[in-house]
């Protein structure tokens, strides 16, 4: 009889099952990192597209109209209608 255990092959001095967790963790880190980077780039691209407002189109209000007096004051100062222009 042979004293070697052939049912448990070793890779790099470890059993094959002990390499699965580090490989899976590394793959998950790569996937999560690429997802975060693409999400940040998409958010920046969308933010730049929304920040450019044409004079014809009304600007979007993310706050739901809470700061409408601020928006109105800005519009009046840009057109020269109000106050000290």
C-alpha positions as CSV (number, residue, x, y, z in Angstrom):
1,X,0.0,0.0,0.0
2,X,1.1,3.5,-0.7
3,X,1.4,6.0,2.1
4,X,0.5,9.0,-0.2
5,X,-3.1,10.3,-0.1
6,X,-4.1,10.6,-3.8
7,X,-7.7,11.8,-3.1
8,X,-6.5,15.2,-1.8
9,X,-4.2,16.8,-4.4
10,X,-2.2,19.7,-3.3
11,X,-1.6,23.0,-5.2
12,X,1.1,25.2,-4.0
13,X,1.5,23.2,-0.9
14,X,-2.2,23.7,0.1
15,X,-5.3,21.7,-0.6
16,X,-7.3,22.8,-3.6
17,X,-10.3,23.9,-1.5
18,X,-8.2,26.4,0.5
19,X,-7.5,28.5,-2.6
20,X,-11.2,29.0,-3.5
21,X,-12.0,31.7,-0.9
22,X,-9.1,34.0,-1.8
23,X,-9.7,33.7,-5.5
24,X,-13.5,34.4,-5.0
25,X,-12.7,37.4,-2.7
26,X,-10.3,38.8,-5.3
27,X,-12.8,38.3,-8.1
28,X,-15.6,40.0,-6.0
29,X,-13.3,42.9,-5.2
30,X,-12.5,43.4,-8.9
31,X,-16.2,43.3,-9.8
32,X,-17.2,45.7,-7.0
33,X,-14.4,48.1,-7.9
34,X,-15.3,48.2,-11.5
35,X,-19.0,48.7,-10.6
36,X,-18.1,51.6,-8.3
37,X,-15.9,53.3,-10.8
38,X,-18.6,53.0,-13.6
39,X,-21.3,54.3,-11.2
40,X,-19.2,57.3,-10.3
41,X,-18.5,58.1,-13.9
42,X,-22.1,57.8,-14.9
43,X,-23.2,60.1,-12.0
44,X,-20.6,62.7,-13.0
45,X,-21.7,62.5,-16.6
46,X,-25.4,63.0,-15.7
47,X,-24.6,65.8,-13.3
48,X,-22.7,67.7,-16.0
49,X,-25.5,67.2,-18.4
50,X,-28.1,68.6,-15.9
51,X,-26.0,71.6,-14.8
52,X,-25.9,73.1,-18.3
53,X,-29.2,75.0,-18.5
54,X,-30.4,76.8,-21.6
55,X,-32.2,80.1,-21.1
56,X,-35.3,78.6,-22.8
57,X,-35.6,75.5,-20.6
58,X,-36.5,75.8,-16.9
59,X,-33.9,74.4,-14.5
60,X,-34.8,71.3,-12.5
61,X,-35.4,71.7,-8.8
62,X,-34.2,68.7,-6.8
63,X,-35.5,70.2,-3.6
64,X,-39.1,70.1,-4.7
65,X,-39.6,73.9,-4.7
66,X,-38.3,74.5,-1.1
67,X,-35.9,77.1,-2.3
68,X,-38.1,78.7,-4.9
69,X,-37.4,82.2,-3.6
70,X,-33.7,81.7,-4.1
71,X,-34.3,80.5,-7.7
72,X,-36.6,83.5,-8.3
73,X,-34.0,85.9,-6.9
74,X,-31.4,84.5,-9.2
75,X,-33.6,84.7,-12.2
76,X,-34.4,88.3,-11.4
77,X,-30.8,89.2,-10.9
78,X,-29.9,87.6,-14.2
79,X,-32.6,89.4,-16.2
80,X,-32.0,92.7,-14.3
81,X,-35.6,93.1,-13.2
82,X,-35.1,93.3,-9.5
83,X,-33.3,95.4,-7.0
84,X,-29.8,96.7,-7.5
85,X,-28.8,95.5,-11.0
